[in-house]
């Protein structure tokens, strides 16, 4: 029996729509790593972000990953995003535990609705740091 036939035999509980109901999947069906989320707007902000991070105090309704930063870049980038009124959050996926021979990841999430503005802010920061942007310097 396929998934479609299995679902056809089930009834939707009273007061719920088919989208709201989490259908049980038969044991013989392989699960998928990508499952639709009914009404993702009902999820809280922290559903989308890893725990233990730091934000810049600017609210955003949806988040998108933008870049991985060095530890020294976190505070200035978050400040610049806040100055541009763009929500920013930096977290460490997998936790902050340092693994031997691996640097900690400081992943930057930004307001998804202002993604391109956040890119511009980040690119300006990266261009201007450490004397870049001067003739003869790396990255000019």
Rosetta silent file (secondary structure, phi, psi, omega in degrees, C-alpha in Angstrom):
SEQUENCE: XXXXXXXXXXXXXXXXXXXXXXXXXXXXXXXXXXXXXXXXXXXXXXXXXXXXXXXXXXXXXXXXXXXXXXXXXXXXXXXXXXXXXXXXXXXXXXXXXXXXXXXXXXXXXXXXXXXXXXXXXXXXXXXXXXXXXXXXXXXX
SCORE:     score description
SCORE:     0.000 S_00000001
   1 L     0.000  126.519  178.978    0.000    0.000    0.000 S_00000001
   2 L   -80.315  173.012 -179.025    1.451    3.355   -1.052 S_00000001
   3 H   -62.785  -41.122 -179.366    1.325    6.575    0.898 S_00000001
   4 H   -62.132  -43.225  178.678   -1.562    7.944   -1.170 S_00000001
   5 H   -65.925  -38.183  179.434   -3.685    4.838   -0.502 S_00000001
   6 H   -63.900  -44.700  179.488   -2.787    4.963    3.202 S_00000001
   7 H   -64.847  -35.607 -178.848   -3.834    8.626    3.447 S_00000001
   8 H   -62.811  -28.299 -178.944   -7.076    7.921    1.595 S_00000001
   9 H   -81.330  -16.257 -177.739   -8.073    5.489    4.353 S_00000001
  10 L   -90.019  152.803  176.434   -7.517    8.046    7.121 S_00000001
  11 L  -113.745  149.035  179.314  -10.020   10.673    8.150 S_00000001
  12 L   -80.667  127.433  178.688   -9.210   14.201    9.235 S_00000001
  13 L   -59.044  151.025  179.983  -10.095   14.810   12.900 S_00000001
  14 L   -57.941  136.706  177.969  -12.882   17.305   13.564 S_00000001
  15 L    85.100    1.266  179.378  -11.676   20.905   13.650 S_00000001
  16 L  -122.956  149.643  174.094   -8.508   20.207   11.636 S_00000001
  17 L   -96.189  168.685  179.372   -7.710   20.579    7.966 S_00000001
  18 L   -61.477  -34.710  179.763   -5.661   18.102    6.010 S_00000001
  19 L   -69.243  -32.199 -177.878   -2.717   20.538    6.073 S_00000001
  20 L   -78.873  -22.546 -173.704   -2.862   20.876    9.877 S_00000001
  21 L   -87.420  127.859  176.413   -2.984   17.168   10.550 S_00000001
  22 L   -83.101  104.465 -176.716    0.311   15.301   10.796 S_00000001
  23 L   -72.901  136.496  174.733   -0.460   12.109    8.941 S_00000001
  24 L   -70.380  143.680  179.429    1.178    8.949   10.259 S_00000001
  25 L  -105.081  131.581  179.771    3.501    7.343    7.737 S_00000001
  26 L   -59.127  150.259 -177.941    3.419    3.550    7.372 S_00000001
  27 L   -62.225  -24.580 -178.668    6.556    1.791    8.573 S_00000001
  28 L   -79.984   -9.991 -179.131    7.207    0.486    5.070 S_00000001
  29 L   -91.376  132.427  177.773    7.490    4.030    3.654 S_00000001
  30 L   -75.886  133.855  179.688   10.908    5.651    3.663 S_00000001
  31 L   -78.264  155.695 -179.788   10.848    9.044    5.345 S_00000001
  32 L  -107.426  142.981  177.259   12.113   12.110    3.535 S_00000001
  33 L   -71.239  -12.219 -179.945   14.486   14.657    5.055 S_00000001
  34 L  -117.596  109.045  179.052   12.286   17.370    3.564 S_00000001
  35 L  -119.883  141.061  179.514    8.740   17.462    4.825 S_00000001
  36 L   -66.002  141.914  176.154    6.277   20.269    4.252 S_00000001
  37 L  -102.460  117.179  176.559    5.558   22.453    7.251 S_00000001
  38 L   -67.949  125.807  177.707    1.941   23.457    7.514 S_00000001
  39 L    47.685   72.056 -178.695    1.757   27.234    8.006 S_00000001
  40 H   -61.154  -17.947  179.713    5.405   28.000    8.868 S_00000001
  41 H   -67.446  -16.549  177.722    4.382   31.478   10.040 S_00000001
  42 H   -77.550  -12.756  179.997    2.989   29.855   13.205 S_00000001
  43 L   -77.215  142.546  176.907    6.501   28.829   14.223 S_00000001
  44 L   -70.796  163.697 -177.637    8.320   31.082   16.660 S_00000001
  45 H   -58.434  -41.634 -176.818   11.442   32.920   15.582 S_00000001
  46 H   -69.133  -10.581  173.811   13.734   30.591   17.512 S_00000001
  47 H   -62.980  -31.742 -173.112   12.409   27.640   15.502 S_00000001
  48 L   -91.953  -12.916 -172.811   14.499   28.910   12.585 S_00000001
  49 L  -119.890  149.251  177.754   17.712   29.776   14.436 S_00000001
  50 L   -71.329  148.626 -179.425   20.236   27.717   16.409 S_00000001
  51 L   -71.310  159.655  172.437   20.194   28.254   20.181 S_00000001
  52 L    82.298   13.581 -179.709   22.870   30.157   22.049 S_00000001
  53 L   -93.457 -171.295  179.643   23.490   32.887   19.494 S_00000001
  54 E  -131.356  141.974 -179.989   23.470   36.648   19.701 S_00000001
  55 E  -117.159  173.454 -178.988   21.263   39.103   17.825 S_00000001
  56 L  -101.963    7.934  175.538   21.472   42.791   17.020 S_00000001
  57 L    84.644   -0.034  178.419   18.086   43.722   18.501 S_00000001
  58 L   -98.601  125.731 -174.526   16.367   44.329   15.155 S_00000001
  59 L   -74.830  146.232  174.006   13.258   42.190   14.704 S_00000001
  60 L  -144.043  145.463 -179.041   12.683   40.007   11.639 S_00000001
  61 L   -89.512  -20.982  179.058    9.811   37.679   10.793 S_00000001
  62 L  -145.191  149.414 -173.270   11.864   35.287    8.646 S_00000001
  63 E  -125.333  150.364  176.299   15.557   34.477    8.538 S_00000001
  64 E  -139.940  142.470  177.465   18.042   33.380    5.886 S_00000001
  65 E   -71.477  139.560  179.222   21.675   32.317    6.185 S_00000001
  66 E  -118.445  -47.095 -174.446   24.082   34.770    4.652 S_00000001
  67 E  -162.432  165.025  168.882   27.669   33.952    5.615 S_00000001
  68 E  -102.120  132.555 -176.188   30.099   32.389    8.051 S_00000001
  69 E  -112.728  158.325  168.446   32.102   34.981    9.973 S_00000001
  70 L   -78.014  156.673 -177.675   35.323   34.998   11.952 S_00000001
  71 H   -56.258  -39.063 -178.174   34.847   35.559   15.677 S_00000001
  72 H   -70.573  -16.341 -178.176   36.305   39.091   15.454 S_00000001
  73 H   -89.618  -15.973 -173.048   33.783   40.030   12.739 S_00000001
  74 H   -58.046  -57.779 -175.837   30.626   39.134   14.677 S_00000001
  75 H   -62.319  -47.264 -179.318   30.151   42.305   16.770 S_00000001
  76 H   -65.258  -37.468  179.846   31.005   44.847   14.049 S_00000001
  77 H   -66.918  -43.669  178.214   28.820   43.125   11.436 S_00000001
  78 H   -62.417  -38.495  178.407   25.842   42.916   13.807 S_00000001
  79 H   -65.196  -44.104  179.279   26.300   46.597   14.682 S_00000001
  80 H   -64.307  -39.164  176.732   26.428   47.637   11.011 S_00000001
  81 H   -64.382  -41.305  178.174   23.314   45.592   10.239 S_00000001
  82 H   -63.327  -41.079  177.899   21.500   47.226   13.165 S_00000001
  83 H   -61.107  -30.723  179.026   22.560   50.680   11.903 S_00000001
  84 L   -90.030    5.078 -178.926   21.007   49.725    8.538 S_00000001
  85 L    59.926   41.649  177.410   17.855   48.487   10.333 S_00000001
  86 L  -116.493  125.699  177.600   18.426   44.894    9.177 S_00000001
  87 L   -63.447  135.762  179.083   17.825   42.042   11.611 S_00000001
  88 E  -139.056  146.739  179.606   20.936   39.973   12.261 S_00000001
  89 E  -147.614  133.858  175.632   21.693   36.891   14.342 S_00000001
  90 E  -120.274  126.036  178.689   24.927   34.947   14.720 S_00000001
  91 E  -131.819  168.910  178.067   24.853   31.420   16.057 S_00000001
  92 L  -115.240   95.250  178.760   27.144   28.435   16.200 S_00000001
  93 L   -57.380  134.710 -177.880   25.440   25.476   14.513 S_00000001
  94 L    84.190    1.906  178.410   26.279   22.332   16.380 S_00000001
  95 L    94.134  172.492 -176.695   27.124   24.305   19.519 S_00000001
  96 L   -93.604   11.279 -178.814   30.125   26.257   20.598 S_00000001
  97 L   -71.569  124.935  178.176   32.290   23.246   21.445 S_00000001
  98 L   -77.846  132.232  177.020   35.617   23.567   19.724 S_00000001
  99 L  -101.011  144.388  179.015   36.665   20.475   17.860 S_00000001
 100 L   -56.000  136.548  178.085   40.337   19.693   17.395 S_00000001
 101 L    61.549   17.143  174.977   41.715   21.134   14.142 S_00000001
 102 L  -129.661  136.073  177.005   38.384   22.817   13.306 S_00000001
 103 L   -84.185  149.597  178.483   37.533   26.458   13.771 S_00000001
 104 L   -66.127  142.954  178.646   34.228   27.341   15.369 S_00000001
 105 L   -93.118  130.222  175.006   31.539   28.386   12.897 S_00000001
 106 E  -118.033   90.308 -173.767   29.881   31.763   13.460 S_00000001
 107 E   -88.552  131.710 -178.728   26.995   31.672   11.008 S_00000001
 108 E   -96.636  123.846  171.533   25.186   34.901   10.180 S_00000001
 109 E  -109.380  143.056 -179.775   21.428   34.864    9.642 S_00000001
 110 E  -131.544  165.792  176.286   19.695   37.994    8.390 S_00000001
 111 E   -57.742  117.360 -176.088   16.177   39.267    7.819 S_00000001
 112 H   -61.333  -30.430 -179.383   15.083   37.330    4.732 S_00000001
 113 H   -76.425  -13.288  178.494   13.034   40.278    3.478 S_00000001
 114 H  -122.712   32.274 -174.741   16.139   42.488    3.524 S_00000001
 115 H   -57.303  -47.808 -177.037   18.627   39.888    2.296 S_00000001
 116 H   -67.298  -34.972  175.573   20.105   42.014   -0.503 S_00000001
 117 H   -65.379  -40.583  177.403   20.504   45.013    1.787 S_00000001
 118 H   -63.682  -39.537  175.893   22.293   42.758    4.281 S_00000001
 119 H   -58.752  -45.158 -179.894   24.582   41.530    1.480 S_00000001
 120 H   -60.674  -43.974  179.326   25.460   45.123    0.642 S_00000001
 121 H   -62.521  -45.882 -179.444   26.268   45.907    4.291 S_00000001
 122 H   -64.763  -43.602 -179.147   28.418   42.780    4.641 S_00000001
 123 H   -64.375  -39.413  176.967   30.251   43.372    1.362 S_00000001
 124 H   -63.317  -41.652  178.199   31.029   46.984    2.342 S_00000001
 125 H   -61.597  -48.957 -177.484   32.359   45.758    5.705 S_00000001
 126 H   -64.550  -35.039  179.885   34.534   43.083    4.106 S_00000001
 127 H   -69.728  -36.671 -174.250   35.827   45.542    1.517 S_00000001
 128 H   -91.558  -11.162 -177.236   36.748   48.195    4.091 S_00000001
 129 H   -74.655  154.038  174.302   38.273   46.052    6.838 S_00000001
 130 H    52.328   36.334  176.238   41.999   45.790    7.368 S_00000001
 131 H    76.466    5.093  177.078   42.871   48.583    4.963 S_00000001
 132 L   -64.920  156.122 -179.074   41.279   46.914    1.977 S_00000001
 133 L    95.695   -5.590  177.036   40.031   49.222   -0.657 S_00000001
 134 L   -95.122  139.329  177.092   43.385   51.010   -0.806 S_00000001
 135 L   -53.430  133.732  179.264   45.363   50.758   -4.062 S_00000001
 136 L    88.481   -7.451  179.005   47.962   48.017   -3.779 S_00000001
 137 L   -90.877  156.016  178.381   46.224   46.193   -0.906 S_00000001
 138 L   -60.700  139.147  176.784   44.846   42.645   -1.263 S_00000001
 139 L    88.995   -1.007  179.323   41.280   42.621   -2.487 S_00000001
 140 L   -81.758    0.000    0.000   41.472   46.010   -4.247 S_00000001
